[in-house]
Amino acid sequence: MYNKNKQDDVVIYKVDIDKQKSLAKEFSVRVIPTLIYFKDDEIQERELGVKTPALIKQSVKTYLLDN
């Protein structure tokens, strides 16, 4: 996702927790889907459950671009 106004890049990764069990354990993923927002290698927020693209864009703006 690219934000033209701030010139910041956002990278989204999808992880199959059945194949990456150690990663799921490391980040305490117990609910699918779980969205974890990182900024500067630190967790900014965690959201659980299905989200619409509009809600994800708003979360990215709030947790990653406005800080």
Secondary structure, DSSP 8 states (H G I E B T S, - for coil): -EETTTTEE-------TTT-HHHHHHTT--SSSEEEEEETTEEEEEEES---HHHHHHHHIIIII--
